[in-house]
Amino acid sequence: MKIIILLFAMLFGFGATVKNSVDEVKEISARHELNQYKHLPNMLPEVEIVAPII
């Protein structure tokens, strides 16, 4: 019985470690993508005003 509990505890710890690693990889990829935009000029969309002048 103790072995089964130990195996479940190890499996839970491994799952938590994998989840943490996946979250870190997502964060790093998002940061990397944002850093690529730093070298580009203004990326804001152009706005055209079409309302009539009063």
ZALO-367722 format. One record per residue (C-alpha): residue number from 1; x, y, z. Coordinates in Angstrom, 1 decimal, padded with zeros to 4 digits, always signed. Layout:
{r NUM; {X; Y; Z}};
...
***
This chain:
{r 1; {+000.0; +000.0; +000.0}};
{r 2; {+002.8; +002.4; +000.8}};
{r 3; {+004.4; +001.7; -002.6}};
{r 4; {+001.2; +002.7; -004.3}};
{r 5; {+000.9; +005.9; -002.3}};
{r 6; {+004.6; +006.7; -003.1}};
{r 7; {+004.0; +006.1; -006.8}};
{r 8; {+001.0; +008.4; -006.8}};
{r 9; {+003.0; +011.1; -005.0}};
{r 10; {+005.9; +010.8; -007.6}};
{r 11; {+003.4; +010.9; -010.5}};
{r 12; {+001.7; +014.0; -009.0}};
{r 13; {+005.1; +015.7; -008.5}};
{r 14; {+006.2; +014.8; -012.1}};
{r 15; {+002.9; +016.2; -013.5}};
{r 16; {+003.3; +019.4; -011.5}};
{r 17; {+006.9; +019.8; -012.9}};
{r 18; {+005.8; +019.2; -016.5}};
{r 19; {+002.9; +021.7; -016.1}};
{r 20; {+005.3; +024.3; -014.7}};
{r 21; {+007.7; +023.7; -017.6}};
{r 22; {+005.0; +024.1; -020.2}};
{r 23; {+003.9; +027.4; -018.6}};
{r 24; {+007.5; +028.7; -018.7}};
{r 25; {+007.9; +027.7; -022.3}};
{r 26; {+004.7; +029.6; -023.3}};
{r 27; {+005.9; +032.7; -021.4}};
{r 28; {+009.3; +032.6; -023.0}};
{r 29; {+007.8; +032.2; -026.5}};
{r 30; {+005.5; +035.1; -025.9}};
{r 31; {+008.4; +037.3; -024.7}};
{r 32; {+010.4; +036.2; -027.8}};
{r 33; {+007.6; +037.2; -030.1}};
{r 34; {+007.3; +040.6; -028.5}};
{r 35; {+011.0; +041.2; -028.7}};
{r 36; {+010.9; +040.6; -032.5}};
{r 37; {+008.4; +043.5; -032.8}};
{r 38; {+010.9; +045.9; -031.1}};
{r 39; {+012.9; +046.1; -034.2}};
{r 40; {+010.0; +047.1; -036.4}};
{r 41; {+008.6; +050.6; -036.7}};
{r 42; {+005.2; +051.6; -035.5}};
{r 43; {+002.8; +048.6; -035.8}};
{r 44; {-000.3; +050.5; -034.9}};
{r 45; {-003.2; +050.3; -037.4}};
{r 46; {-004.0; +053.5; -039.4}};
{r 47; {-007.3; +055.1; -038.6}};
{r 48; {-009.2; +056.9; -041.3}};
{r 49; {-011.8; +059.4; -040.0}};
{r 50; {-014.9; +059.3; -042.2}};
{r 51; {-017.4; +061.3; -040.1}};
{r 52; {-018.8; +064.5; -041.7}};
{r 53; {-017.4; +067.8; -040.4}};
{r 54; {-020.0; +069.8; -038.5}};
***
